[in-house]
């Protein structure tokens, strides 16, 4: 009986640690969503990685890479993304995760790599990665459940926003305009709103 109680207590402690880690990751996402990327990194650095599964750590690496890329730490961001992809290899055989959730995370990693490459001024490579993430996301959006649609739309708008940024760096006004128009169709997303504002300035 005492052994069972000790095991139960250990399980409760582990569950509590996982819950705290997930809460911190959610807080970091909110920081990044409002542009406080350095704060996001600080919050993520407080996460107890020992409490997380491999798929959770891949999410953590992608989130930290995103924040790092947007604060100019491109090399470290790209290293995180390579590590995240390595963790996803064969993960369906070791964790109770769906292939759908892994595919969504994989496309997010590709999109984050595009953002990092853009901020490292590797425009051609950035465009390839963002276009790939956009195409994968479109397929996922077409099959998404109603509760998944808002997140997929948010991702699509953001990827189009960064593709517009690449076009702007190349002084390709026509392609920038096209990307902004496509992003603006996701009107209820942060980057859809930003795209509409940018279009108003053009017109």
N, C-alpha and C positions, 0 to 999 in steps of 0.2 A: 504493500500500500504506500509506504513512504517513497519507494522508487517511482511509483506512478505519479505521486504528488510532485516530486522533484522534476520529473519529465514534463509534467503539465506546466510547472512554473517556468522552465526553460523555454517551452513553446510560447508561453505568454510574453516573455521578455523578448524573444526573437520577433514575435508579431508586432510588439510595441516599437521595436527598433525599425522594422520595415515601414510601419505606419509613419513614424517621424521622418524617415528618409523620403518617403513619397510626398509628404507635406512640404518638405523643404524644396523638392524638385518642382512642385506646383507653384510655390512662392517664387522660385527663380524664373519660371516661365512668365509669371505676371510682371516681374521686373523687366524682362526682355521685351515684353509686349508694349511697355510704355517707354522703351528706349533707355532704361537704366541697366545697361549691360554689365558694367563693372560691379554693380550690386548683385546682379545675377550670378556672376562668377564667385563672389564672396559667399553667397548662400549655398551654392553648389559645393564649394570647398568644405562646407560644414557637414555634408552628407556622410553618413557612415556607410561606406561602400561594402563593408563586410555583411551588412544587413540586406543587401540587394542580390537578386538573381542576376545571371549573365545578361538576360534581355533588359533588365532594369539598368544595368551598368551601361549597356549600349545606348539606352535612352539618355542616361546621364552624360555620356561622352558626347553625344550629338548636341545636347543642350549646352554643354560647356564650350564645345567647338563653335557653336553659333555665336555665343556671347564673346568669345575670344576673337573671332573673325571681325566682329563689329567694333572691337576695341583695338584693332590693328595687329593682333598676335596671330598672324596667318599661318606661320609654320607650325606652331603648337596646335592650332585648330585642325590642320590637315593630318597631323599625327593622331589626334584623337579620333578622327573619322576613319582612318585606316584600322585603328584598334577596334572601333565599333563594328566595322564590317567583319573583321576576323571573329568577333564574338558571335556573330549571327550564323556562321557556318555550322550547319548541322544542329542548330539549337532546337529545332522541332523534335529531335530525338531525345533531348535531355530535359526539356521543360514543357509544361502544359500550356503551350502557346499555339495560336492558330497561324496557319500560313498567311492568312489575310493580314493579321496584325504585323507579322514580320515583313511582309511586302510593303506595307505602309511605312514602317520604320526605315526600311531600306531606301525607299524613295525620298524620305526626309533627309537621310544621310547624304544622298546624291545632291539634293537641293542645297543643303548646307555647304557641301564642298563647292558648289557653284558660287555661292555667296562669298566664301573664303577666297576662292581664286579671283573673283572680281575685285575684292579688296586688296589682293596682291597684284593687281593690274595684269593678270593673265586672262585677257578678255576672251580669246578664242576658246580656251579650255573651260572658262566659266560659262560661256554660252552653251557649249556642248552639254555640260552637266545640268544646267538649269532647264534646257530644252528636254533633256531626258527625264528629269524629275517631273516636268510639266506634263509630258506624255503619259508617264506612269500614273500620275495623279488623275488625269482625265479618265483613264480606264477605271481607276478606283472609284472616282466620283460617280461614274455611270452605274456602278454596282453597289454603291454605298446605301446603307440603311438610313432612314430619316435622321437618326440621331448622329450619324457620321457626316452628313452633308455639310453642316456649317464649318467644320474643321477642314474638310477637303476644299471648300470654296476659299477659306482663308489662305490655305497653302497655295492654291492656284493664283490668287490675286497677288500674293507676295512674290511668287516666282516670275510673274509677268512684270511686276514692278522692277525687279532687278534686271530683267532682260531689257526693259526700257532704259535703265541706267547704263547698260552696256552700249545700247544704241546711241545714247546721248554722248558718251565718251568718244564714240566713233564719228560723231557729228552726222549721224544718220537720222534726220528728223522724221522721215516717213515711217521708218520701222519703229522709232520711239513712239510716234503717235498711234500706230497700230497696237503696240503692246499696252499703252495706257488705256486705249479704248476697250481692249479686251479685259484688262484688269478692272476697269470701272463698272463692268457688268456685274461684278460681285459687290453690289452696292452696300451690303451690310457688313463688309469686312474692313478692318483698318486700312489695308493697302488699297482696297477698292475706293475708299473715301479719299485717300491721298491721290490716287490716280485721277479722280474727278476734279480735285482742286488743281492738279497740274494741267488738266485739259482746259479748265476755265482760264488759266493764265495764258495758255496758247491762243485761245480764241478771243 
